[in-house]
């Protein structure tokens, strides 16, 4: 699973079908989740094993309990990765991103 959306990087590079993939989650109990994200040109670039265009680390502190609290993560069919994607969609960079591909 990942996210897809059109992104324009700070360098001006346009990625009309950028593929956003969580590569790691660090869970700091009751305070923070650190989500590391790779951005690829598109899903094909990811599948072909090409290098990511950018890597970002995002810290979820203020919304931690809403997305990564123990009660949330103990819910059926919820895990830190799925919650990471849901939380990322609240950030300006990933706003309007869609789940992609639909097959895991």
Helices and strands as residue ranges (DSSP letters): E 2-8, E 14-28, E 32-40, H 43-47, E 54-60, H 64-68, H 70-73, H 80-88, G 92-94, E 98-100
